[in-house]
C-alpha cells in the first residue's frame, strides 16, 4: 500500500495490516505532519503486492502538534545545562605576588647574618663548643681554645739606642685573662711590619710563666737587637699550640 502525506505529498510504501482495522495516527518523517490513516478496503489491494514493513510509527501520545514544543525542549535543555554549570566548583585563579621573592630575600639575609656571627664570634663559639675549632682551622681561621679569654692591652714599641751604637727595639704590653678560668700561656709571636702593613720580620719569646689565672694581668717587655730599618709597625700574637717557631 502507498501512503501519501497530505501536507508535503511524500509517499511511503507500507503494509496495510500495520494500520489495523480501525486505522491509526501516523506522522510524516519529512515534515512531521500527522493524520489518521485508514486501511483500504480488501478489494483495493492487488494480488501481487508485496507487503513491506516500515519502521514502527511513533505512538500518538509522542506526537508534537506544533513546532513550539520542539523549541521549548531545546530551551529547557539549555537551561538544564546552565544549571549544571552553576554546580561546578569555581577554579581559583593563581595570584602572583612578591611574597615569594621577599621570603627568599629574608632567608638570604638570615643566612648572611648567621655566617657573619659565626665569623665575628668564633672565639665565643669555640669556647662553648671546642670541637668547632677544627672547622675554623679548615676555613683558614684557626682558633685555639686555650687562648680564648687572653687579651693584649697597651702594646707599644719603642727604640732604645746603646752607647756602642747598637739599636734595640722594645715591645711591651699587658696580657689580661678575661675568662672565668685559668688559661695556659703560649709563647709570644712578635711581628714587624713595613709601611704597607706587610710582615718583614718576626721572632718568638717566652713569657716566663705557663698560665694566667682568671682576672689576672701579666706585663711583658721583649727586646730585639738591630731591628730592620723598614719596620714601622708591630703586631703581637700567640704562637699556635704545637707551633715550631723560635
WONOR-V219717 format. One record per residue. PSI is psi in whole degrees, 0 to 359 (none if undefined). D_LAST is the distance of its C-alpha to the last C-alpha in whole Angstrom. Layout:
PSI&D_LAST, PSI&D_LAST
//
This chain:
138&134, 125&133, 127&131, 130&131, 126&129, 347&131, 313&128, 2&127, 20&129, 138&127, 144&128, 146&127, 116&129, 167&129, 123&131, 333&133, 337&133, 342&130, 346&132, 180&133, 337&137, 358&136, 170&134, 164&130, 130&128, 165&126, 138&123, 130&123, 343&120, 308&120, 1&121, 17&120, 140&124, 148&126, 166&129, 125&131, 134&133, 152&136, 149&137, 158&140, 154&143, 329&143, 345&146, 348&143, 126&141, 154&141, 328&142, 12&139, 131&136, 116&133, 138&131, 126&128, 114&125, 172&123, 146&120, 126&121, 154&122, 154&120, 152&121, 325&123, 343&121, 353&118, 134&120, 124&119, 325&122, 165&120, 347&117, 327&115, 319&114, 317&112, 323&110, 321&110, 321&108, 318&106, 321&105, 319&105, 318&102, 322&100, 318&100, 324&99, 320&96, 324&95, 318&95, 324&93, 326&90, 335&90, 351&89, 143&86, 139&83, 137&81, 129&78, 131&75, 134&74, 129&70, 121&69, 128&66, 177&64, 8&60, 324&59, 315&58, 319&56, 321&55, 318&54, 320&51, 320&50, 321&49, 318&47, 321&45, 318&44, 316&44, 318&41, 320&40, 322&39, 319&38, 316&35, 319&34, 322&34, 331&32, 315&29, 327&30, 32&30, 328&28, 319&26, 323&29, 317&30, 326&27, 322&28, 328&31, 86&31, 330&27, 340&28, 349&28, 329&24, 322&24, 317&27, 327&25, 323&22, 333&25, 14&26, 32&22, 67&22, 141&20, 120&21, 117&19, 330&22, 341&20, 357&19, 131&22, 351&24, 120&21, 142&22, 139&21, 148&23, 38&24, 127&21, 141&22, 154&20, 152&22, 139&22, 109&23, 149&25, 165&25, 331&28, 8&27, 355&26, 152&23, 136&21, 138&19, 126&18, 123&18, 119&17, 163&19, 188&20, 150&21, 123&20, 136&24, 104&24, 3&27, 174&28, 5&30, 166&28, 138&25, 141&22, 149&18, 111&16, 178&12, 154&9, 148&10, 114&9, 119&11, 138&12, 139&15, 150&18, 192&21, 337&25, 13&25, 31&22, 137&20, 128&16, 347&16, 151&12, 158&9, 164&6, 157&5, 148&8, 143&10, 348&13, 344&15, 154&17, 342&17, 164&20, 126&22, 161&26, 129&28, 351&29, 160&26, 135&24, 126&21, 142&21, 155&17, 119&17, 145&14, 147&14, 126&13, 133&16, 69&18, 160&16, 142&18, 333&22, 355&22, 122&20, 353&22, 163&20, 146&17, 125&16, 127&14, 186&14, 150&12, 133&9, 146&12, 128&13, 359&12, 153&9, 16&6, 146&4, none&0
//
